[in-house]
Structures are given as structure tokens and as C-alpha cells.
Amino acid sequence: MSLPRIMLASLRGGSGKTVITMGVLAAWKAQGCQVIPFKKGPDYIDAGWLAMAAGHPCFNLDPFLIKKRPLLHSFQYRAQGGEMSLIEGNRGLFDGINPQGTYSTAELAKLLKVPVALIVDCTKSTRTVAAQVLGCQQFDPDLDLKGIVLNYIAGIRHETIIRKSIEQYCGLPILGAVPRKSSSQFPERHLGLLPFQEHPEVEKAVRSAKEMAEKYLDLEGLRTLAYAAPLMRSFTPHPVCYRGTGASASRPLIGVIQDKAFQFYYPENLEALEKAGAELIFLNALTGEFPTTLDGLYIGGGFPETQALRLADNHSFRLALKEAIEEGLPVYAECGGLMYLGQTLIYQGGTYPMVGVLPLAFVLEKKPQGHGYTTLKVQKDNPYFSVGTVLKGHEFHYSRVLDWDSTRIAPVFKMVKGFGLDGQGDGILYKNVLASYSHLHALGTSEWAQALWEQASRFQTVREGFSRSRETNSLAC
């Protein structure tokens, strides 16, 4: 299978890789090339920016969350939708959660047989940059390292020394040299780049990245490498989810809260719900009304703390959601969604009322309370996962639960890896609500979408039956 593709990686996080990747995507888009963007790892924010730059959804490739076969098929299936694919790595090229680098960017590159262009931060370095590149070449000769992009160049003399050193000692072409510039177009918050949904001038920021790429990068050289990628063996689809065949005559309606407070959704998760048989409707918890026709609800992560006042002020939405939950509405919530379903949210000295169905109060701290991959073992009966099931996810939260007592509120999940609610457990169950700090990926947790569809279908049947009964009683009167 011929799939033109290239990966942009770096020696460490914070080296300007995402902005350069955005620039390449936006520049190629301006040339009329449809490029499919991918992000290695569980990241939502960078993926959102890549999607904006490419004008196409960005898909995540995470070897920890997703097994080899569905990952390979997902990549091939998505990649066929464009002329070529651009994958952004994460952190350092060989970094991972174990000494073997099992889930590293480099291992993903080898799995996908993709040529790699390495972005190097050249701050206060010259020949040492060549030593770093040579080290990468020798550290893993099986990696298809094809070229170098120099970032944060101080001037012509600086660039010349580094360029000649790499060409002499490493034999690799320089595919661009980007000068040190202000990064004010891309302000950062504690999760990295500011989400594009909150950036005041998204189009200006993307245009700035595009102009940088057009001026300082060898776009044709990068394209040539992509088209020189080797053929891939075709992988058959993996049955990650299937259309439901429940008793409901129509597709259950599942709401997805998507606004400035709740932004973190994998496209594959939303697609999985639709493939399972659901119809999706997108809601705004900041300014919208809560519909009475929902059969289920999915609340992803985000930054509810920055929108706490607006969430609290939308009384009608909060009260209607609470009433629907009390009536049995199935809800699956992750991280920010968990916080929203609690009693209160404390942020920067203010205390804001939330939905109030979970007996928990949350406070935002200055340092991460949970950060990294998680492994969860289901230890309590719930509507979504069988007891004993082992799930893989990830967490990144600065909030914590105040006065958490796991003996009073038993968590659904036992933490095998990660922090969760208290380092021991994660996942709170209330009626048909399951909320946890861990994010799951539908391609790695195939039962998730099907379970939410099944619960929504059951609730749809009950809700429609109740509505018919109420209409009959009204006519009788």
C-alpha cells in the first residue's frame, strides 16, 4: 500500500515542534494539498491546533492506549483520505514510560515505517547539535532518520556552523532553519499550548506559522521524503465497535457537551458512538439549554475552571441536567466532566456551584495532581464495564477532590497505574452516571462506545414509554 507520509519529531518537549508542524500543514494546505494530520500520544490541545492548520480532523496514534492492529488499520484508513500524512511526535524521540522506549515516538515511527525529520533546538549550541543528531542515528540504526530542521537559530553564522557540522558528521540534509522569534502568537497554559478554542486570534496564529514555514523550511524537500516512504502491508479492519441491535426502533440521541469548558474529545470516540448506533447532538453548557430529548450524555475533559462562573450562571442547564440524571439519564464523564458533576469547584479564591449530583468538591492546585498514563481495573459493578476488566487511559489534572473518603464512596476503578482520585482509585458511580479522571480512547477500549449506546437505548425505551403513557393519561382526562 502506497501512503506518502512523514513524521516530525524532536529531542525533547518544548522545542517548537508543534508550531513547526502547524506551519508545514498550513503551508501545504495553501498549496492545495490535502494532508491528513496525526498526533502521537494522547494529546488533545496540540491535535486541535494541527486540525485547524490542516483544515482536517487530527487523529491520535498512541501505542500505549491502542493495540498494534487497530492502530495500524486506523492510520491506513485515515491516511487514504488525503494526498499524504504528517505525524507529529511527542516529547523526545526515544522518550517513553520504560527504559526500552516501548511506546516512544521512535517505536511508532518504525511501526509505521515512516521517514523522520528531526527538529532540533539549537539554543546556545553549535557542533554539539551534530553530536546529538549522531547519537540519535547510532542509538537506533533501524530508525529512518532522513533530515534535520534547525530551530531557534540566532543568526547566519550560528546556522552555518551547525549546518556544516551536521552535513559533515551525520550526512543528513538540513530541511530548514528557523530563527528565534517571539512565540506570543501561541501562549501556553499548564497543559502546553492554549487551546485554539480559547485563542483570541486563531486565524492570525495559524497564518503566522504558515508564513514561517514558507520562509524558512524546505517544504519541497519534506514532501519528497513523504513520497519516498516505503510501501506498507495492508491491515484489515479491527472490530472495535459495531452497530447496536437493541430493542429501540430509532437511534438513541446522545448529547456531547462541546464548548470552551469541555473541548477534549478524540474524533475516533465520537465516530465510535455513531458506529455503535447513536445519533450525536452537540451542546453548550455555558449558554445553551439542556434538551429533554436526550437518551445519553458524554462530557469530555477541558478547562471548566476557566469557565466556572459561566457554568455556574447557566442555572437552567445545570438544574435540567441534574433532574435528567435523577430520572436515570446515562452519563459518561471524563476529568473536566467529573468536576462539572460535583458539588462545587474552587478556583482562584472563588467557589462556584456545579451540577451537584456527585458529593464531591474540587479545588485547583498550582501543580499537577495526576499526570501520565493510567491502568485501571474495574472492581465495582457499573453499567459500562464488567468487573475485572483492565482499562488503559491517561490523566492530566491540576484539580483534586477535597475531603475524599473512599470508604464512604467506593471508587469503581482500582488504580494499577496513575493517581486518579487519591492514588488508589478512580471513577464515581451514581445511578447511571460514571465519571472519572481518566480519559479513554475508543480504539483501545472497544467496549466503551457499545456500553454507552446500550445504556442510551434502554433509557430511550423507558423515556418513550413514559411519554406515551403521559399522552394517554392526558387524552383520558
C-alpha positions in Angstrom: 0.0 0.0 0.0 1.5 3.4 -1.1 0.9 6.0 1.6 3.0 9.1 1.4 3.9 10.1 5.0 6.4 11.9 7.1 6.9 12.4 10.8 8.2 15.5 12.6 9.9 14.6 15.9 12.3 16.3 18.3 14.9 15.7 21.0 12.6 17.0 23.8 9.3 18.6 24.6 9.1 22.4 24.3 11.4 22.5 21.2 8.9 24.3 19.0 7.8 21.1 17.2 4.0 21.8 17.3 4.3 25.3 15.8 6.6 24.0 13.0 4.2 21.1 12.3 1.3 23.6 12.1 3.3 25.7 9.7 4.0 22.8 7.4 0.4 21.7 7.4 -0.9 25.2 6.8 1.6 25.8 4.0 0.8 22.6 2.2 -2.9 23.3 2.6 -2.3 26.7 0.9 -0.6 24.9 -1.9 -3.8 22.9 -2.5 -2.5 19.7 -0.9 -4.9 17.8 1.4 -2.7 16.5 4.2 -4.1 14.3 7.0 -2.7 15.2 10.4 -1.8 12.8 13.2 -0.6 13.3 16.7 1.5 10.7 18.5 0.3 10.3 22.1 -2.9 11.2 24.0 -2.7 15.0 23.5 -5.8 16.9 22.8 -4.6 20.5 22.6 -1.8 20.1 20.0 -4.1 17.9 18.0 -6.7 20.6 17.9 -4.2 23.1 16.6 -3.0 20.7 13.9 -6.6 20.2 12.8 -7.1 23.9 12.5 -3.9 24.2 10.4 -4.7 21.3 8.1 -8.4 22.0 7.8 -9.0 18.4 8.6 -9.6 16.4 11.9 -6.4 15.3 13.6 -6.2 11.7 14.7 -4.2 10.3 17.7 -1.7 7.4 17.4 -0.9 6.1 20.8 0.7 2.6 21.2 0.0 2.5 24.9 -3.7 3.2 24.6 -4.2 1.3 21.3 -3.0 -2.1 20.3 -0.9 -2.6 17.2 -3.6 -3.9 14.8 -6.3 -1.3 15.3 -3.6 1.4 15.4 -2.2 0.4 12.1 -5.6 0.0 10.5 -6.7 3.3 11.8 -3.7 5.1 10.4 -4.1 3.4 7.0 -7.8 4.1 6.8 -7.4 7.8 7.7 -4.3 8.3 5.6 -6.1 7.1 2.4 -8.4 10.2 2.8 -5.7 12.6 1.7 -2.7 13.0 -0.6 -0.2 12.5 2.2 0.0 12.3 6.0 2.0 14.3 8.6 2.6 12.8 12.0 3.8 14.9 14.9 5.7 13.0 17.5 5.6 13.8 21.3 8.3 14.7 23.8 11.8 13.4 22.9 12.3 11.0 20.0 13.1 8.0 22.3 11.3 9.0 25.4 8.7 6.6 27.0 7.4 5.2 30.2 10.0 2.4 30.4 13.8 2.1 29.7 13.0 0.2 26.5 11.1 3.0 25.0 8.3 0.6 24.1 5.7 3.4 23.4 8.1 6.1 22.2 7.9 8.2 19.1 10.8 6.3 17.6 9.0 3.0 18.0 5.8 4.4 16.4 7.9 5.6 13.5 9.3 2.2 13.0 5.9 0.5 13.3 4.5 2.9 10.6 7.7 2.7 8.5 7.7 6.5 8.3 10.6 8.8 7.4 11.5 11.1 10.3 12.6 14.7 10.1 14.1 15.7 13.5 13.6 19.2 14.9 16.5 20.4 17.0 16.5 23.2 19.5 19.8 25.0 18.7 19.8 27.4 21.6 23.3 28.2 22.7 24.8 25.3 20.8 26.8 24.7 17.6 28.8 21.5 16.9 27.1 19.8 19.9 23.9 19.7 17.8 25.7 17.4 15.4 26.8 15.2 18.3 23.1 14.9 19.4 22.0 14.0 15.9 24.8 11.5 15.5 23.8 10.0 18.8 20.2 9.5 17.6 21.5 7.8 14.5 23.7 5.4 16.4 21.2 4.8 19.2 18.7 3.2 16.9 20.1 2.5 13.4 16.7 1.0 12.4 15.0 4.4 12.7 14.5 6.0 9.3 16.0 9.4 10.2 16.1 11.4 6.9 16.7 15.1 7.7 17.0 17.8 10.3 15.2 21.1 10.9 17.1 23.6 12.9 15.0 25.7 15.3 15.8 28.8 17.4 18.7 29.9 15.2 20.5 33.1 16.4 21.9 34.2 13.1 23.6 33.3 9.8 27.0 32.4 11.5 25.2 30.2 14.0 23.3 28.4 11.3 26.3 27.9 9.1 28.4 26.2 11.7 25.6 23.8 12.7 24.6 23.1 9.1 28.2 22.2 8.1 28.7 20.1 11.2 25.6 18.0 10.6 26.4 17.5 7.0 29.9 16.5 7.8 29.4 14.2 10.7 25.9 12.9 10.2 25.4 13.0 6.4 21.8 14.3 6.7 20.2 17.2 4.8 19.1 20.4 6.6 15.4 20.8 5.8 15.0 24.2 7.3 16.5 26.7 9.7 14.0 28.8 11.8 15.3 31.9 13.6 14.5 32.6 17.2 11.2 34.6 17.2 8.6 35.7 19.7 6.1 32.9 20.4 3.4 35.4 21.5 1.0 34.0 18.9 1.0 30.8 20.9 0.6 31.5 24.6 0.9 28.5 26.9 -1.0 27.3 29.9 -0.3 24.4 32.2 -1.2 21.8 29.5 1.0 23.3 26.9 -0.3 25.5 24.1 -3.5 27.4 24.8 -6.4 25.5 23.2 -7.4 27.0 19.9 -11.0 27.4 21.2 -9.7 30.0 23.7 -7.1 31.7 21.5 -8.3 35.3 20.6 -6.9 35.2 17.1 -6.7 31.6 15.8 -6.5 32.5 12.1 -3.7 35.0 12.7 -1.8 32.5 14.7 -2.1 29.8 12.0 -1.2 32.3 9.3 1.9 33.3 11.3 3.0 29.6 11.4 2.3 29.2 7.7 4.4 32.2 6.8 7.3 30.9 9.0 7.2 27.6 7.2 7.1 29.1 3.8 10.0 31.4 4.5 12.3 29.1 6.5 11.5 25.4 5.7 12.3 23.3 2.7 8.7 22.3 2.0 9.5 20.5 -1.2 12.3 18.5 0.5 9.8 17.4 3.2 7.3 16.5 0.5 9.9 14.4 -1.4 10.7 12.5 1.8 7.0 11.8 2.4 6.5 10.4 -1.1 9.7 8.3 -0.7 8.1 6.4 2.2 8.2 2.6 1.7 5.1 0.6 0.9 3.0 -0.7 3.9 1.3 -4.0 4.2 -2.4 -3.6 4.3 -4.1 -4.3 7.6 -7.7 -5.4 7.8 -10.3 -3.6 9.9 -10.4 -4.3 13.6 -13.9 -4.8 15.0 -13.5 -2.0 17.7 -17.2 -1.3 17.7 -20.4 -2.4 15.8 -23.8 -1.1 15.2 -26.2 -1.9 18.0 -29.1 -4.2 17.6 -31.1 -3.3 20.7 -34.9 -3.1 21.0 -35.1 0.6 20.2 -36.6 1.4 16.8 -34.6 4.6 16.3 -31.1 5.7 17.0 -30.7 6.9 20.6 -29.8 10.5 20.9 -26.5 11.1 22.8 -25.5 14.6 23.8 -21.9 15.8 23.7 -21.1 19.0 25.6 -18.6 20.8 23.4 -17.8 24.4 24.3 -14.9 26.4 25.8 -15.2 24.5 29.0 -15.3 21.0 27.5 -13.1 20.5 24.5 -11.2 17.3 24.8 -12.7 14.6 22.5 -11.0 12.2 20.3 -12.6 12.2 16.8 -12.5 8.4 17.0 -14.6 8.4 20.2 -17.4 10.4 18.6 -17.1 8.2 15.5 -17.3 5.1 17.6 -20.6 6.2 19.2 -22.1 6.8 15.8 -20.9 3.5 14.5 -22.4 1.8 17.6 -25.8 3.2 16.5 -26.1 6.6 18.3 -27.1 10.0 16.9 -25.0 12.8 18.3 -26.1 16.3 19.3 -23.6 18.9 20.5 -24.5 21.0 23.5 -23.2 24.3 25.1 -23.2 24.2 28.9 -22.2 27.9 29.0 -25.0 29.5 27.1 -27.3 26.7 25.8 -30.4 24.9 27.1 -30.4 21.3 28.2 -32.7 19.3 25.8 -35.3 17.0 27.3 -35.0 14.5 24.4 -31.6 13.1 25.3 -31.1 9.4 25.8 -27.4 9.7 27.0 -24.7 12.2 27.6 -20.9 12.3 27.1 -18.9 15.0 28.9 -15.2 15.1 28.0 -12.4 17.0 29.6 -11.3 20.6 29.2 -10.9 23.6 31.4 -14.1 24.1 33.4 -12.2 26.1 35.9 -11.6 29.0 33.4 -15.3 29.0 32.6 -16.5 28.3 36.2 -18.5 31.5 36.5 -20.3 31.0 33.2 -21.0 27.3 34.0 -22.4 28.3 37.4 -24.5 31.1 35.9 -26.3 28.8 33.5 -28.7 27.7 36.2 -31.3 26.2 33.9 -28.7 23.9 32.2 -27.3 22.6 35.5 -30.7 22.0 37.0 -32.1 20.3 34.0 -29.1 18.0 33.7 -29.4 17.1 37.4 -33.1 16.3 37.0 -32.4 14.1 34.0 -29.7 12.2 35.9 -32.1 11.6 38.8 -34.5 10.2 36.3 -31.8 7.8 35.1 -30.1 9.5 32.1 -26.9 7.6 31.3 -23.8 9.9 31.6 -20.2 9.1 31.0 -17.8 11.9 32.1 -14.0 12.4 32.0 -11.9 14.7 34.0 -13.5 18.1 33.4 -16.8 16.4 33.1 -16.2 14.8 36.5 -15.5 18.2 38.0 -18.7 19.6 36.5 -20.9 16.9 38.0 -19.6 17.6 41.5 -21.0 20.0 44.1 -18.6 22.9 43.8 -15.4 24.0 42.0 -12.9 26.2 43.9 -10.7 28.3 41.6 -8.6 31.3 42.3 -10.3 32.1 45.6 -13.9 31.7 44.2 -16.3 28.8 44.9 -18.7 28.0 42.1 -21.7 25.7 42.2 -21.7 22.9 39.7 -24.3 20.3 38.8 -24.3 18.7 42.2 -25.1 15.0 41.6 -21.7 13.8 42.9 -21.0 14.5 46.6 -17.5 15.9 45.8 -15.9 19.3 45.9 -12.9 20.1 43.6 -10.1 22.6 44.1 -7.5 23.6 41.5 -3.9 23.5 42.7 -0.7 25.0 41.2 1.0 21.7 40.5 -0.4 18.6 38.6 -2.2 16.2 40.9 -2.3 13.4 38.3 -0.2 13.3 35.1 0.5 10.4 32.7 -0.8 7.1 31.5 -3.2 5.1 33.7 -4.1 1.5 34.1 -7.5 0.8 35.8 -9.0 -2.4 37.0 -12.8 -2.5 37.3 -13.7 -3.5 40.9 -17.3 -2.4 41.3 -20.4 -3.2 39.3 -21.4 -0.4 36.9 -23.4 0.0 33.7 -20.4 0.3 31.4 -17.6 -2.2 32.2 -17.6 -5.7 33.6 -15.9 -6.3 36.9 -12.3 -7.5 36.3 -11.8 -5.6 33.1 -8.5 -3.8 32.7 -8.6 -0.4 31.0 -5.8 1.8 29.7 -6.2 5.6 29.8 -4.4 8.8 30.6 -4.8 11.7 33.1 -3.6 15.3 33.4 -5.3 17.3 36.0 -4.4 20.1 38.4 -7.6 19.6 40.4 -8.1 17.3 43.4 -11.0 16.2 45.5 -11.5 17.9 48.9 -12.1 15.6 51.9 -12.1 12.4 49.7 -13.2 9.3 51.7 -13.0 6.2 49.6 -14.7 4.2 52.4 -17.8 6.3 52.1 -17.8 6.5 48.3 -16.2 3.4 46.8 -14.4 4.0 43.5 -15.4 1.9 40.5 -11.8 1.5 39.4 -8.7 0.4 41.2 -5.6 2.3 40.2 -2.9 -0.1 38.9 -1.0 2.8 37.4 -1.7 6.5 37.9 -3.2 8.7 40.6 -6.9 9.0 39.8 -8.9 10.4 42.7 -6.5 9.6 45.5 -3.7 7.3 44.2 -5.8 4.2 45.0 -9.0 4.5 43.0 -10.9 6.4 40.3 -14.4 6.5 38.9 -17.5 7.6 40.8 -20.8 5.9 40.1 -24.2 7.5 40.8 -27.3 5.8 39.2 -26.4 5.7 35.5 -23.5 8.2 35.8 -19.9 7.1 35.7 -17.3 9.8 36.0 -13.5 9.6 36.4 -10.3 11.5 35.9 -9.0 9.0 33.3 -9.6 9.6 29.6 -10.2 6.5 27.4 -9.7 6.1 23.7 -12.4 4.2 21.8 -9.8 2.3 19.7 -8.2 1.0 22.8 -11.4 0.4 24.8 -13.7 -1.1 22.3 -16.5 -1.9 24.8 -16.9 1.8 25.8 -19.0 3.1 22.9 -21.1 0.0 22.8 -21.8 0.2 26.5 -22.9 3.9 26.3 -25.1 3.1 23.3 -26.7 0.2 25.2 -27.5 2.3 28.2 -28.8 5.1 26.0 -31.0 2.6 24.1 -32.5 1.3 27.4 -33.2 4.8 28.6 -34.7 5.8 25.3 -37.2 2.9 25.6 -38.1 3.9 29.1 -38.4 7.6 28.2 -40.5 7.0 25.1 -42.8 4.6 27.1 -43.2 7.2 29.8 -44.0 9.9 27.2 -46.7 7.6 25.6 -48.2 6.9 29.0 -48.3 10.6 29.8 -50.0 11.3 26.5 -52.6 8.6 27.0 -53.4 9.9 30.5 -53.7 13.4 29.1 -56.2 12.3 26.4 -58.2 10.3 29.0 -58.6 13.5 31.1 
